[in-house]
């Protein structure tokens, strides 16, 4: 299933966050091995964006909370699926261990 935000296709979690925020994540996080000048320029740009977009902080918090919740739900779904598989395998194994006359009666 394809996911779109506006006209942009979301291929990764990073795409979803960047499209939701309207800025690249590297602007806020930085990049490995950036120089002091690059860091200063990045932080200046971030301050300008925050000044021009006062609701960005709230959108960022909402987006982060939604991402954590979505990840937690996916994780719980995975645990539930693992439990179902484990329970099904345990039941199958128990039936296979039954003496043949008991298994036929069941």
N, C-alpha and C positions, 0 to 999 in steps of 0.2 A: 504494500500500500504506500502511495506517495503522499507526502505531507508538504503543504505549501503555507507560507505566511505571505500574504499579498500575492505577488507574482513570482516570488522566490521559492524555489524548492529547497526543503530542509533535508540535507543528507546526513548531518551529524548533530550531536547534542550542541556542539560549539556553534553550528549554523543557527540552531534554534535560539540560543542565548543571544548571539549577535543580532539576529533579526528582531528579537523581542526588545533588546535595548536600543537598537539603532546605531550601535558603535562596535568596533572590533574589540574583542576581549583584551588583546595585547595593549590597548590604550590604557587600561586600568591595571593590568597585571605586570606589564613590562615584558621585555624579552631578555633571554640569557645574553650575557656579555655586552649589554648596552653601556655606552660611555656615559659619563656624568652629564655631558652636553645633551645627549639623546634623551636621557632620563628627565632632565630639566625641561626640554621641549615637550616631551610627552605629558609631563605633569601640568605644564602651562596649558596645553591643548585640553586636557581633562578638566581643568578649572574653568576654562572658557565654555566648554560644553555644559558643565554643571550650572554655570551662571545663566546660560541661554535656555536651559531645559530644567527648570526647577522640579519637575515631577519625575525626573530620571532616577533619583535616589529611591523613591517609592516604587517605581517600576522595577528597578534592579532588585530590591528586597522581595517584591512579589514574585519575580521571575525565579530568583534563587530558592525561595520557599517552595514554589510549585515544582521546581526541578528536584529538590530533596524529597518532597512528598511523592512525586511520580516514581523516583528511584526506589523509595521505600515500598511503595505498592508493588512495583515490579519484583523487588526482592521477596516480598511476602508471597506473591503469586508463585514465585519459583520454589519457595519453601513448601507451600501447599501442594504444588505439583510433585515435589520430591517425596512428600509424605504419602500422597496417593499412590505413587509408583512403589514406594517401599512397602506400604500396606498390601498392595495387590501382589507384589512378589512374595511377601511373607505368607499370605493366604494360599497362594499357589504352591509354595514350598511345603506348607503344612499338609495340604491335600495330598501331595505326592508322597509324603512320609507316612500317610495312613496305611494300615494293612489293607490289602485289596478288597476284602469283604466289607470293611467299613466304608471305603471310598465308593463302592457300588451302591451301598445303602443310602449314602448321602445323595 
